[in-house]
Amino acid sequence: MALFDTTAFRITEQGMTVLWQKMQIIEQNIANEDTPDYNCKYLTFHGVLRDKLRADGSVKKELNLAQRIVVDTVTDDQADGNNVDHDTQAAELSKISYQFDMLINEMNGSFSRMRSALVTK
């Protein structure tokens, strides 16, 4: 539907997807904080928005955020080989949850504006 086919909507939607995936990985890290030899995982991503820009400043329809999972095999915080720092993971989860909530609020605001425009008084 054309109402939802905007650059802002696509960026918000994909941002929520990436943040959701980051939350899942952090929750997996926290769940394995007592597992011997478990290596902490991180989801890294960067916007490829610059590559998707057209000469006129508009964005091509196929907008994607490149992402990959990185496993930290270098850090060895505990004697059992586990490198999950609970405090760091909890703080990162809190930050990402806040960002996710902001995107949900942005999307809800967009829906509210569309609903207002469709309602006639």
Backbone torsions as a table, in degrees:
resi	resn	phi	psi	omega
1	MET	NA	138.6	-174.7
2	ALA	-65.2	-27.1	179.3
3	LEU	-60.4	-32.9	-176.5
4	PHE	-102.3	8.1	-177.9
5	ASP	-101.6	56.1	178.1
6	THR	-116.5	157.5	179.3
7	THR	-60.5	-44.6	-178.5
8	ALA	-61.4	-42.2	179.9
9	PHE	-64.9	-44.4	179.9
10	ARG	-63.9	-41.4	179.0
11	ILE	-64.7	-43.2	178.8
12	THR	-62.9	-45.2	-179.6
13	GLU	-61.3	-47.0	-179.2
14	GLN	-70.2	-33.9	175.5
15	GLY	-61.9	-42.1	177.9
16	MET	-63.7	-39.0	179.0
17	THR	-62.7	-46.0	-179.6
18	VAL	-65.1	-44.4	180.0
19	LEU	-63.9	-38.1	178.3
20	TRP	-62.2	-43.6	179.0
21	GLN	-64.3	-39.3	177.7
22	LYS	-63.3	-41.3	178.4
23	MET	-61.8	-40.8	179.8
24	GLN	-63.2	-41.3	-179.7
25	ILE	-68.0	-41.8	178.6
26	ILE	-64.6	-41.3	177.5
27	GLU	-62.8	-36.3	175.8
28	GLN	-65.3	-41.7	177.3
29	ASN	-60.1	-47.1	-179.3
30	ILE	-63.3	-39.9	179.8
31	ALA	-64.6	-25.2	-178.0
32	ASN	-105.3	19.2	-176.8
33	GLU	-65.9	-17.5	178.0
34	ASP	-108.6	8.5	-179.6
35	THR	-85.7	119.9	179.5
36	PRO	-59.2	140.5	177.5
37	ASP	64.3	15.0	175.9
38	TYR	-77.8	131.5	177.5
39	ASN	-103.8	131.3	-178.8
40	CYS	-61.2	140.4	178.9
41	LYS	-113.1	151.0	177.9
42	TYR	-136.5	143.3	173.6
43	LEU	-102.1	118.1	177.0
44	THR	-107.6	146.8	176.7
45	PHE	-152.9	158.6	173.3
46	HIS	-145.2	148.7	-179.9
47	GLY	-74.6	138.0	174.5
48	VAL	-105.9	29.8	-178.2
49	LEU	-58.8	-42.4	-178.9
50	ARG	-57.1	-39.9	-179.8
51	ASP	-70.9	-21.0	-177.1
52	LYS	-94.6	-6.7	-179.1
53	LEU	-72.5	138.5	173.9
54	ARG	-88.5	169.6	-179.1
55	ALA	-61.4	-31.3	-177.9
56	ASP	-84.4	2.4	177.6
57	GLY	94.7	-10.0	177.3
58	SER	-79.2	167.5	-175.5
59	VAL	-109.9	137.5	176.2
60	LYS	-63.8	153.0	-175.5
61	LYS	-63.8	-35.9	-177.7
62	GLU	-82.3	77.7	-179.7
63	LEU	-95.2	121.7	179.5
64	ASN	-132.9	149.9	173.6
65	LEU	-104.4	117.6	179.1
66	ALA	-70.5	138.6	-178.3
67	GLN	-148.9	155.2	175.4
68	ARG	-155.6	154.4	178.5
69	ILE	-94.8	129.5	178.6
70	VAL	-112.3	132.3	177.4
71	VAL	-104.3	125.1	179.9
72	ASP	-81.6	99.3	179.2
73	THR	-101.9	0.0	-177.1
74	VAL	-89.8	-48.3	-177.6
75	THR	-70.9	136.3	179.4
76	ASP	-135.8	81.5	-172.5
77	ASP	-76.0	-27.8	-173.1
78	GLN	-121.6	158.4	-177.7
79	ALA	-64.0	-27.0	-178.7
80	ASP	-85.1	6.0	177.7
81	GLY	89.3	-3.5	178.2
82	ASN	-79.6	138.9	-179.0
83	ASN	-122.6	25.7	178.4
84	VAL	-84.7	121.4	174.0
85	ASP	-99.3	107.8	-174.5
86	HIS	-56.2	-45.1	-177.7
87	ASP	-62.2	-42.8	179.2
88	THR	-64.3	-44.3	-179.5
89	GLN	-65.4	-41.1	179.6
90	ALA	-65.3	-39.6	178.4
91	ALA	-66.3	-41.5	178.7
92	GLU	-65.8	-40.1	178.2
93	LEU	-62.9	-40.7	178.4
94	SER	-62.7	-44.3	180.0
95	LYS	-63.6	-44.3	-179.1
96	ILE	-68.2	-37.6	176.9
97	SER	-61.2	-40.2	177.7
98	TYR	-63.9	-44.7	178.5
99	GLN	-62.6	-41.2	179.2
100	PHE	-62.2	-44.5	178.1
101	ASP	-61.2	-38.5	177.8
102	MET	-62.3	-41.9	178.7
103	LEU	-67.0	-37.9	176.0
104	ILE	-61.7	-44.4	178.2
105	ASN	-62.1	-38.8	177.5
106	GLU	-62.7	-45.3	-179.7
107	MET	-66.2	-42.0	177.5
108	ASN	-61.8	-37.6	176.4
109	GLY	-62.8	-40.1	177.3
110	SER	-63.3	-43.0	178.5
111	PHE	-63.5	-40.4	179.7
112	SER	-63.7	-42.4	178.7
113	ARG	-64.0	-39.7	178.0
114	MET	-66.0	-42.9	179.5
115	ARG	-61.6	-42.1	178.9
116	SER	-63.3	-38.2	-179.5
117	ALA	-70.1	-28.0	-178.3
118	LEU	-84.0	-24.5	-177.9
119	VAL	-82.0	128.0	176.3
120	THR	-103.7	140.1	-178.9
121	LYS	-104.0	NA	NA
